[in-house]
Amino acid sequence: VQLQASGGGLVQAGDSLRLSCVASGLTWVTFASYAMGWFRQTPGKEREFVAALRRDKPQYADSVKGRITISRDNLKNTVYLQMDSLKPEDSAVYYCAAEAGGGGSRRNDAYDYWGRGTLVTVSS
């Protein structure tokens, strides 16, 4: 299974971005059974949980709740992260991850597959 994240870029505070992550090497049926998560990391800090989607049950970090929405299109093997009202503190490399167990954990070590990340920079 390979994950490819895209959609990052340089934006201003208050703008929106939509990140995408496409999974390859598995059928859409298998993809649909996986929980998908988004994490982010800044230099010198640990990778932190942003959002996860277990089937149709999303969960979010408190720091992004109300501004970020995770969704998925199983037929396209794709998970999305819609980010609105972006803040400079949202600047990070964003990683998508897949959890074969389907639990939708907030823990990094629960995820089996990781993409390479896409950089989001929010200027003030």
Salt bridges, closest charged atoms under 4 A:
GLU48 OE2 - ARG40 NE 2.57
ASP62 OD1 - LYS65 NZ 3.32
ASP90 OD1 - ARG40 NH1 2.97
ASP90 OD2 - ARG67 NH1 2.72
ASP109 OD2 - ARG107 NH2 2.60
